[in-house]
Amino acid sequence: MPVQVRQATVHDLSTLVPLFDGYRQFYGQRSDPEGVRAFLGARFAHHQSVILLASDGRGEGLGFTQLYPLFSSVRMVRTYLLNDLFVAPEARRHGVAAALLHEAAAHARALGAASLSLSTALDNVPAQALYESLGWQRDRQFCEYTLAL
């Protein structure tokens, strides 16, 4: 399956909305295409993230990843949080996720970032295996905490 990855624009919302909605449902959220359109539209309007879109040779959306810019105060460098990664069920195991991860790294490098970070569910063993096969390293130094507001 030929996979093309490029930076998405607001004009790609019709392709992104079902993918992003599928991603949210994968994580137990109810379907909300209108909410997804509004959320992604706001990210584009305010230049708050970079979305990379994978498509096949016919332009059909296969998956996406979303990067949020961050900064490391200690290292005084730009970093990116790879917050979302999703591949449509019918496109899985065809190299789409790897293509998205490679392009995310290339994009971050081109912008002078020092690193990418991500988190995944402890039981998402297939994703962990993919990340590690591509050189990602599991953090063994820090615990991650969250405060619900």
C-alpha positions in Angstrom: 0.0 0.0 0.0 1.6 3.3 -1.0 1.5 5.8 1.8 1.9 9.6 1.4 2.3 11.8 4.4 2.0 15.6 4.3 1.1 18.4 6.7 -2.7 18.9 6.8 -4.4 22.2 6.4 -7.9 23.4 7.4 -9.0 22.3 3.9 -8.4 18.7 5.0 -11.1 18.8 7.8 -13.5 16.5 5.8 -10.8 13.8 5.7 -9.5 14.4 9.2 -12.9 14.5 11.1 -13.8 10.7 10.7 -10.2 9.7 11.5 -10.0 11.9 14.6 -13.5 10.8 15.6 -12.4 7.1 15.2 -9.3 7.9 17.4 -11.5 9.3 20.1 -13.8 6.3 20.0 -10.7 4.0 20.3 -10.1 5.7 23.6 -13.7 5.2 24.8 -15.2 8.5 23.9 -18.6 8.8 22.2 -18.7 9.9 18.5 -18.9 13.6 18.1 -18.1 14.7 14.5 -19.3 18.3 15.1 -17.1 18.6 18.2 -14.2 17.1 16.4 -14.6 19.6 13.5 -14.7 22.5 16.0 -11.7 21.3 17.9 -9.5 20.7 14.9 -10.7 23.9 13.3 -9.6 25.8 16.4 -6.2 24.2 16.3 -5.7 25.3 12.7 -7.1 28.8 13.3 -4.8 29.5 16.2 -1.8 27.6 14.8 -1.6 25.5 18.0 -0.6 22.2 16.5 0.8 20.5 13.4 -1.3 17.6 12.0 0.3 15.2 9.6 -2.1 13.3 7.4 -1.3 9.9 5.8 -3.2 9.0 2.6 -3.1 6.4 -0.1 -2.5 6.9 -3.8 -6.1 8.0 -4.3 -6.0 10.6 -1.6 -8.1 8.6 0.9 -7.2 9.3 4.6 -5.4 6.4 6.3 -4.3 8.0 9.5 -2.9 11.1 11.2 -0.6 12.3 14.0 -0.9 15.6 15.9 2.1 17.4 17.3 2.0 20.2 19.9 5.0 22.5 20.4 6.6 22.5 23.8 9.8 23.9 25.3 12.3 22.4 27.8 13.2 25.1 30.3 16.1 23.0 31.7 17.6 22.3 28.2 16.4 25.6 26.7 15.2 23.9 23.5 12.0 23.3 21.6 10.4 19.9 21.8 7.2 18.4 20.5 4.5 16.3 22.1 3.2 13.7 19.7 -0.2 13.7 21.4 -2.3 11.8 18.9 -1.5 9.0 16.5 -4.2 7.0 14.7 -4.5 4.6 11.8 -7.8 3.6 10.3 -8.5 -0.1 11.2 -8.4 -1.2 7.5 -5.0 0.4 7.0 -3.2 -1.1 10.0 -0.2 -3.3 9.6 0.7 -1.6 6.3 3.4 0.8 7.5 1.1 3.8 8.0 2.0 4.5 11.6 5.7 4.1 10.9 5.4 6.6 8.0 3.6 9.1 10.2 6.3 8.6 13.0 9.1 9.1 10.5 7.5 12.2 9.1 6.8 13.6 12.6 10.5 13.2 13.4 11.6 14.8 10.2 9.2 17.7 10.7 10.4 18.3 14.3 14.0 18.1 13.2 13.5 20.6 10.4 12.1 23.1 13.0 15.1 22.7 15.2 13.4 20.6 17.9 15.6 18.6 20.3 13.1 15.7 20.8 9.7 14.3 20.4 7.7 12.7 23.3 4.6 10.6 23.5 2.7 8.5 25.9 0.6 5.4 25.3 -1.6 3.1 27.3 0.3 0.5 29.4 -1.6 -2.3 27.7 -1.0 -1.0 24.1 1.8 -3.4 23.5 1.7 -3.3 19.7 2.2 0.5 19.7 5.0 0.1 22.2 6.7 -2.5 20.0 6.5 -0.1 17.0 7.9 2.8 18.9 10.8 0.8 20.2 11.5 -0.6 16.8 11.9 2.9 15.5 14.3 4.0 18.2 11.9 5.6 20.7 13.1 4.9 24.3 10.8 4.4 27.3 11.4 6.9 30.1 12.9 5.2 33.1 13.8 8.4 35.0 10.5 10.3 35.5 7.0 9.5 36.6 4.2 11.3 34.9 1.4 12.8 36.9 -1.9 14.5 36.0 -4.2 16.8 37.9 -7.8 16.8 36.7 -9.2 20.3 36.8 
